[in-house]
Amino acid sequence: MLTNREQMIFNWIKEQPSITQKEIAERAGISRSSVSVHISNLTAKGAILGRRYILSERPYFIVIGAANMDIAGRPDTSLVAGDSNPGKVTMSFGGVGRNVAHNLALLDSDVRLLTAFGEDYR
């Protein structure tokens, strides 16, 4: 999420990619060093990519689907009917939508996941 000042600077860069920090500072009425900080923030947030203000306009996938917690139980030994059976329970992230989004991300794709979730896992 960009601040108002960052959005303003981003728009100027988008309109004129060769704009200098000095020109931005004069337009915004701030120091050149303040512009440098804002540009560093824009780079850290992924809005611009390094020198010459290359704009990040990479296409992305939107995955709409389920995300849930998978719970699996496994006994330590063979099950004994009518008795307590010690074992282990593991929890992992799951859901078709989450799994598809995860695999797209592993393929170095830019992904957004739209899902509903709650805090009712216990």
Protein Blocks (a to p, Z undefined) as FASTA:
>chain_A
ZZfklmmmmmmmmmmmmbcfklmmmmnopafklmmmmmmmmmmnomagcehiiacfbdcd
ddddddddddddddfbdcdehiacddddddddedjklmmmmmmmmnopacdddddddfkl
ZZ
